Amino acid sequence: MMIRHNEKGLALWALVFLLAGCATTSKETQSIPHAGTGEPLKIEKMDSQEPSPAAIWATRFGDETLNELIEEALESNIGLDAVKANVKAAEAAARISGSLRAPNLTLGLNSAKQQSRFSFLNFQKIETDTHSLSLGSQWEVDLWGRLRASHAAGLAEFEAAEADVEALKLSISGQVARAWFNLLESQSQYELAIDSAQSLEDKVRSLDRRYDRGLVTSLDLRLTRAQAASSKASAQQRKTQLGNAKRTLETLLGRYPSGKQSSEFVLPDMSEPIPEGLSSELVTRRPDLYAAERRLAASLSRREAANRNWLPSLALTGSAGTTSSELTDLLDSDFSVWSIAGNVGSTLFAAGRQKAERDQAEAIVEGQFANFRSVAQTAFQEVENALSSEENLTRLTEETAVAAEENRKAEELAWEQYQRGLIDITALLDAQRRADESASQLVNVKNQRLQNRINLHIALGGDFE
């Protein structure tokens, strides 16, 4: 009886040893060296507890309607649902790769009935029943860290998928902001065209009365009528552009493009300057840059696993249970059985498969590193473009505003002088045209500056802080 007790104790400790690998592993990170300096690339890790960058930067414009539209778009965008599904798949894949590091437990219940005949018993028929209940375990010991590297790759891919969601959110918020300000510009341009058409129509009526009294020539009247008709045609074009801008925004919001979006607002003034001395480290918040870094980390982990695929593997197996010819005896410890075994194996020949796997992993690392550098370079280029354009657009806005005001006053003065016969009709119509064009240009430049500020926020990956 003492021997049986020791055997059962040995079997129990063997199973405990196999189960020791079930400990949950935390996320492992990779240190990514810089190609030239060898210094680690300091990419800011995304914090899921903090608000999404897509929900913060737009508040800088002081437009509550814009904030509401962005929130609506982030809730209803179909493409965002697809990317979120990719996150779930990546998370499941990471759990799968992590599970390979833990023992595999199986519970089995087997029953068999066998009929045999033996010559030494004159071929007498003998029937036997066999029943067994067993708990088995198999565990590949991760001697060389190959499974750990594969798990780290899965975790990095999961983090990259999460970053893809944030990148799409940032992109969607930027698209909505651009579409909203384009809509407001279209609304302002339409109103300017209506005002211009109305102003010219008033001039036509005045010239009609003066023509009847013989105070102006038919040429003056026809030229004014022609410009009034052109202004009306321009208003129709602006109306079409306004409808298209509404439908563009409605589509981004996941609505039916009915063209009913309210646009009775004006473009906000971009009075807040860009803070002095913006840190280049702000770029490291960009979700697309973090996703590229995580995919590079995943490829490095897979290369690490591939470089160890030629090393021998150690697998431990164990089982414990009972076996008897009677089902009622399966829970009786007197009928217990157990086994434990170890297996060490290594591939000697695989027709070059292992070497090809290592070459493939190395090529993927090179591709991911090139992609990471490309994303980083593009990020800095976008920031520099936006900063440079900001200075130019600020000056352009100031000069255009002066030109618009001067042309407006010049148009008023031209009409007064024409009525007194000091200038001809061409000077009057030219002044009207310049006033209309400069007013339209001012609205366009204001929108350009807003669009550029949006580009800067997207390039920085969020707010200025």
C-alpha positions in Angstrom: 0.0 0.0 0.0 2.9 2.3 0.7 4.2 1.9 -2.8 0.8 2.8 -4.3 0.7 5.9 -2.1 4.1 7.0 -3.4 3.2 6.4 -7.0 0.0 8.5 -6.6 2.0 11.3 -5.0 4.6 11.2 -7.8 1.8 11.4 -10.4 0.2 14.4 -8.6 3.5 16.3 -8.5 4.1 15.6 -12.1 0.8 17.2 -13.1 1.5 20.2 -10.9 4.8 20.6 -12.6 3.1 20.5 -16.0 0.5 23.0 -14.9 3.2 25.5 -13.7 3.4 27.0 -17.1 -0.2 28.3 -17.0 0.8 31.6 -15.4 -0.6 34.6 -17.3 2.0 36.6 -19.1 2.0 40.3 -19.3 2.4 42.3 -22.6 6.0 42.3 -23.7 7.5 45.1 -25.6 10.4 45.4 -28.0 13.2 47.9 -28.0 13.4 49.2 -31.6 16.9 50.4 -32.5 17.3 53.4 -34.8 19.0 52.6 -38.1 21.7 55.2 -37.9 22.4 55.9 -34.2 21.5 52.7 -32.6 19.4 54.6 -30.0 16.0 53.2 -29.2 13.1 54.9 -31.0 10.9 56.6 -28.3 7.4 56.1 -29.7 4.7 57.1 -27.2 2.7 54.2 -26.0 -1.1 54.8 -26.4 -3.0 54.9 -23.2 -6.5 53.4 -23.5 -7.6 55.2 -20.3 -7.1 58.6 -21.8 -9.6 60.3 -24.1 -9.2 59.6 -27.8 -7.1 62.3 -29.5 -9.9 62.5 -32.1 -12.2 64.0 -29.4 -9.9 66.7 -28.1 -8.1 68.8 -30.8 -11.3 70.0 -32.6 -12.4 71.9 -29.5 -9.6 74.4 -30.4 -11.9 75.9 -33.1 -14.6 76.9 -30.5 -17.3 75.4 -32.8 -19.8 73.3 -30.8 -21.6 72.1 -33.9 -18.3 70.7 -35.2 -17.7 68.8 -32.0 -21.2 67.3 -32.2 -20.7 66.3 -35.8 -17.4 64.6 -35.0 -19.0 62.7 -32.2 -21.8 61.6 -34.5 -19.4 60.4 -37.1 -17.3 58.4 -34.7 -20.5 56.6 -33.5 -21.9 55.8 -36.9 -19.0 55.3 -39.3 -19.2 51.9 -40.9 -15.5 51.7 -41.6 -14.7 52.1 -37.9 -16.8 49.0 -37.1 -14.7 47.0 -39.6 -11.4 48.1 -38.0 -12.8 47.4 -34.5 -13.6 43.8 -35.7 -9.9 43.5 -36.8 -8.9 44.4 -33.2 -11.1 41.5 -31.9 -9.5 39.2 -34.3 -6.0 40.3 -33.4 -6.8 39.9 -29.7 -8.0 36.4 -30.3 -4.8 35.6 -32.3 -2.7 36.9 -29.4 -4.6 34.7 -26.9 -4.0 31.7 -29.2 -0.3 32.3 -29.5 -0.1 32.8 -25.7 -2.0 29.5 -25.1 0.8 27.6 -26.8 3.1 28.4 -23.8 0.7 26.7 -21.4 0.1 22.9 -20.8 -2.7 21.3 -22.7 -5.2 19.4 -20.4 -7.5 16.7 -21.7 -10.2 14.7 -19.8 -11.1 11.4 -21.4 -13.7 8.7 -20.7 -13.3 5.5 -22.8 -15.2 2.3 -22.9 -14.5 -0.7 -25.0 -15.9 -4.2 -25.4 -13.7 -6.9 -27.0 -14.2 -10.5 -28.1 -11.1 -12.8 -28.4 -10.4 -16.5 -29.2 -7.3 -18.3 -28.1 -6.0 -21.5 -29.6 -4.8 -22.8 -26.2 -8.3 -22.5 -25.0 -9.7 -24.5 -27.9 -10.8 -21.2 -29.5 -13.2 -20.5 -26.8 -14.9 -17.1 -27.2 -13.9 -14.6 -24.4 -15.5 -11.2 -24.1 -13.9 -8.4 -22.0 -15.1 -5.0 -21.0 -12.6 -2.1 -20.4 -13.4 1.3 -19.0 -11.0 4.1 -18.2 -11.2 7.7 -16.9 -8.1 9.8 -17.4 -6.7 13.4 -17.1 -3.8 14.0 -19.5 -1.5 16.9 -20.0 1.0 17.9 -22.7 3.4 20.8 -22.4 6.1 22.0 -24.7 8.8 23.6 -22.5 9.9 26.9 -24.0 13.6 26.3 -23.5 14.8 28.8 -26.2 12.1 31.5 -25.9 10.6 30.6 -29.3 7.0 30.4 -28.0 7.6 33.6 -26.0 8.7 35.4 -29.1 5.6 34.2 -31.0 3.4 35.4 -28.2 5.1 38.8 -28.1 4.5 39.1 -31.9 0.8 38.4 -31.3 0.6 41.0 -28.6 2.4 43.6 -30.8 -0.1 42.9 -33.7 -2.9 43.4 -31.2 -1.6 46.7 -30.1 -1.1 47.7 -33.8 -4.7 46.9 -34.5 -5.8 49.1 -31.5 -3.7 51.9 -32.9 -5.4 51.4 -36.3 -8.7 52.2 -34.7 -7.3 55.4 -33.2 -5.7 56.4 -36.5 -9.0 56.0 -38.3 -10.8 58.0 -35.6 -8.3 60.8 -36.0 -8.7 60.6 -39.8 -12.5 60.6 -39.6 -12.5 63.6 -37.3 -10.2 65.4 -39.7 -12.4 64.6 -42.7 -15.5 65.8 -40.8 -13.9 69.1 -39.8 -12.7 69.7 -43.4 -16.1 68.9 -44.8 -17.8 71.1 -42.2 -15.6 74.1 -43.0 -16.0 73.5 -46.7 -19.7 73.6 -46.2 -19.5 76.8 -44.3 -17.4 78.3 -47.1 -19.9 77.2 -49.7 -22.7 78.8 -47.7 -20.8 82.1 -47.5 -19.8 81.9 -51.2 -23.5 81.3 -52.1 -24.6 84.3 -50.0 -22.0 86.5 -51.5 -23.1 85.5 -55.0 -26.8 86.2 -54.1 -25.8 89.6 -52.7 -23.8 90.4 -55.8 -26.6 89.4 -58.1 -29.0 91.5 -56.0 -26.7 94.5 -56.1 -26.3 94.3 -59.9 -30.1 93.8 -60.3 -30.6 97.1 -58.3 -28.2 98.8 -60.6 -30.0 97.5 -63.7 -33.3 98.9 -62.4 -31.7 102.3 -61.7 -30.1 102.3 -65.2 -33.4 101.4 -66.7 -35.0 104.5 -65.2 -32.1 106.6 -66.3 -32.1 105.1 -69.8 -35.8 106.0 -70.1 -34.9 109.6 -69.3 -32.0 109.5 -71.8 -29.3 109.8 -69.2 -27.4 106.6 -70.1 -26.7 104.8 -73.3 -28.0 101.4 -74.3 -24.4 100.1 -74.0 -24.3 100.9 -70.3 -27.6 99.2 -69.8 -26.7 96.1 -71.7 -23.3 95.7 -70.1 -24.9 96.0 -66.7 -27.6 93.5 -67.6 -24.9 91.1 -68.9 -22.9 91.2 -65.7 -26.1 90.8 -63.6 -27.0 87.7 -65.6 -23.5 86.3 -65.1 -23.8 87.0 -61.4 -27.1 85.0 -61.3 -25.4 82.1 -63.1 -22.6 82.2 -60.6 -25.1 82.1 -57.8 -26.6 78.9 -59.3 -23.2 77.3 -59.4 -22.6 78.2 -55.8 -25.9 76.7 -54.9 -24.9 73.5 -56.6 -21.6 73.5 -54.7 -23.4 74.1 -51.5 -25.7 71.1 -52.0 -22.7 68.9 -52.9 -20.9 70.0 -49.7 -23.9 69.1 -47.6 -24.1 65.7 -49.1 -20.4 65.1 -48.6 -20.7 65.9 -44.9 -23.9 63.8 -44.5 -22.1 60.8 -46.1 -19.3 61.1 -43.6 -21.8 61.2 -40.8 -23.4 58.0 -42.0 -26.6 59.7 -43.0 -28.6 59.5 -46.2 -27.1 62.3 -48.5 -30.3 64.3 -48.7 -28.6 67.7 -48.8 -30.6 68.9 -45.8 -27.7 69.6 -43.4 -28.1 73.0 -41.8 -25.4 75.4 -42.8 -26.6 78.7 -41.3 -23.3 79.4 -39.7 -20.2 81.4 -40.5 -16.5 80.3 -40.7 -14.9 80.7 -37.2 -12.1 83.2 -36.9 -8.7 81.5 -36.4 -7.5 83.9 -33.8 -5.6 81.4 -31.6 -2.0 81.3 -32.6 0.1 78.1 -32.7 2.0 77.8 -29.4 5.7 78.7 -29.6 8.3 75.9 -29.6 6.1 72.9 -30.4 7.9 69.7 -29.3 8.8 67.3 -32.1 7.9 64.5 -29.6 4.2 65.4 -30.2 4.5 63.5 -33.5 5.2 60.3 -31.5 1.6 60.3 -30.4 0.4 59.6 -34.0 -1.6 56.4 -34.0 -0.3 55.4 -37.4 3.3 55.8 -36.3 2.6 53.7 -33.2 0.9 51.0 -35.3 4.0 50.9 -37.7 6.3 50.6 -34.7 4.2 47.8 -33.2 4.2 45.9 -36.5 8.0 46.3 -36.7 8.2 44.9 -33.1 6.0 42.0 -34.2 8.3 41.2 -37.2 11.3 41.3 -34.9 9.7 38.8 -32.5 8.8 36.6 -35.4 12.4 36.8 -36.7 13.6 35.8 -33.2 11.2 32.8 -33.2 12.3 31.8 -36.7 16.0 32.0 -35.8 15.4 29.4 -33.2 13.4 26.9 -35.2 16.4 24.6 -35.7 16.9 24.1 -31.9 15.6 20.9 -30.3 12.2 21.0 -28.6 11.3 19.4 -25.2 7.8 18.1 -24.7 6.5 16.7 -21.4 3.4 14.5 -21.2 1.6 13.1 -18.3 -1.6 11.4 -17.4 -3.4 10.0 -14.4 -6.6 8.2 -14.1 -8.3 4.8 -13.4 -9.1 1.8 -15.5 -11.4 -1.1 -14.8 -13.7 -3.6 -16.4 -16.6 -2.1 -14.4 -17.8 1.5 -14.7 -18.6 1.6 -11.0 -14.9 1.2 -10.2 -13.6 4.3 -12.2 -13.8 6.5 -9.1 -12.0 3.9 -6.9 -8.4 4.8 -6.3 -7.5 1.2 -6.1 -7.8 1.0 -9.9 -5.6 4.1 -10.6 -3.0 4.3 -13.3 -0.5 7.1 -14.3 2.3 7.9 -16.7 4.8 10.6 -17.3 7.1 11.0 -20.3 9.5 13.5 -21.9 10.4 13.9 -25.5 13.3 15.7 -27.0 13.3 16.2 -30.8 15.0 18.2 -33.5 14.4 18.4 -37.3 17.4 17.0 -39.2 16.1 17.6 -42.7 13.2 19.7 -44.0 14.3 20.4 -47.6 15.4 24.0 -46.7 12.1 25.0 -45.1 13.7 26.3 -41.8 16.3 28.4 -43.7 13.5 29.8 -45.9 11.5 30.7 -42.8 14.4 32.6 -41.4 15.0 34.4 -44.7 11.3 35.2 -44.9 11.3 36.6 -41.4 14.4 38.7 -42.1 12.9 40.2 -45.3 9.6 41.1 -43.4 11.7 42.9 -40.8 13.4 44.9 -43.5 10.1 45.8 -45.0 8.5 46.8 -41.7 11.5 48.9 -40.8 11.3 50.7 -44.2 7.6 51.2 -43.7 8.2 52.6 -40.2 10.8 55.1 -41.5 8.5 56.1 -44.3 5.6 56.8 -41.9 7.9 58.8 -39.6 9.3 60.8 -42.5 5.8 61.5 -43.8 4.7 62.6 -40.4 7.5 65.2 -40.0 6.9 66.4 -43.5 3.2 67.0 -42.9 4.0 68.9 -39.7 6.6 71.1 -41.4 4.3 71.8 -44.3 1.5 72.8 -42.0 3.7 75.1 -39.9 5.1 76.8 -43.0 1.7 77.2 -44.6 0.4 78.7 -41.3 2.7 81.6 -41.4 2.0 82.3 -45.1 -1.7 81.9 -44.7 -1.8 84.3 -41.8 -0.2 87.0 -43.8 -2.4 86.1 -46.8 -5.5 86.4 -44.7 -4.5 89.9 -43.4 -3.7 91.2 -46.9 -6.8 89.7 -48.4 -8.9 91.3 -45.7 -7.4 94.7 -46.5 -8.0 94.2 -50.3 -11.6 93.1 -49.7 -12.3 96.1 -47.6 -10.7 98.6 -50.0 -12.5 97.0 -53.0 -15.8 97.2 -51.2 -15.3 100.9 -50.5 -14.0 101.4 -54.1 -17.2 99.8 -55.5 -19.4 102.2 -53.4 -17.4 105.2 -54.5 -17.5 104.1 -58.2 -21.3 103.9 -58.1 -21.5 107.4 -56.7 -19.1 108.8 -59.3 -20.9 107.0 -62.1 -24.2 108.5 -61.1 -22.5 111.9 -61.2 -21.0 111.1 -64.6 -17.4 111.1 -63.5 -16.5 107.6 -64.7 -17.9 105.3 -67.4 -19.8 102.0 -67.0 -16.7 99.8 -67.5 -15.0 101.4 -64.5 -18.1 100.8 -62.4 -18.6 97.2 -63.5 -14.8 96.5 -63.0 -15.0 97.9 -59.5 -18.1 95.7 -58.8 -16.2 92.6 -60.1 -13.1 93.3 -58.1 -15.2 93.8 -54.9 -17.0 90.5 -55.5 -13.8 88.6 -56.3 -11.9 89.9 -53.3 -14.8 89.1 -50.9 -15.0 85.6 -52.3 -11.2 85.2 -52.0 -11.2 86.3 -48.4 -13.7 83.6 -47.5 -11.7 81.0 -49.4 -8.4 82.1 -47.7 -10.1 81.9 -44.2 -11.1 78.3 -45.0 -7.6 77.5 -46.3 -6.2 78.6 -43.0 -8.8 76.5 -41.1 -8.0 73.5 -43.3 -4.3 74.0 -42.7 -4.8 74.1 -38.9 -6.8 70.8 -39.2 -3.8 69.3 -41.2 -1.5 70.4 -38.4 -3.5 68.8 -35.7 -3.8 65.5 -37.7 0.0 65.6 -38.4 0.7 66.0 -34.7 -1.7 63.3 -33.8 -4.0 65.5 -31.8 -3.9 68.6 -29.7 -0.9 71.0 -29.1 -0.5 69.6 -25.5 
